Amino acid sequence: MVVIGYGVVKNSVVTGAISSVKAEDFENLSISQAQQALQGKTSGVQVISNSGSPGAPMKIRIRGFSSNNNSEPIYIVDGAKAGSIRDLDPNDIESMEVLKDAASTAIYGAEGGNGVV
């Protein structure tokens, strides 16, 4: 089952570009930020560190860089828009879905133009 903008659907009927990462995929990894759970687990998603310092903030890019000033995706937590993924404890995450294409993100309007997590 995959959570999308208007409900939950089976993987077999999803028509858009959606990736799902379950807690089992990253529970044995040593991660301190929720963004790190997506690193290397989903195609078309880049997790970028702005500096080499440990604990430095990371950015997520879906489908590469855009011309928008803020090219981060929007984050939806339990159906509500969240300000940032940085405030989430990776241990509290059951699963993450990454909506990558226009058809999947259309329900979020212009805000979803850079993808939805």
Secondary structure, DSSP 8 states (H G I E B T S, - for coil): -EEETTEEE-GGG--S-EEEEEHHHHTTS--SSGGGGTTTTSTTEEEEESSSSTT--EEEEESS--SSS----BEEETTEEES-STTS-GGG-SEEEEE-SHHHHGGGGGGGGG-B-
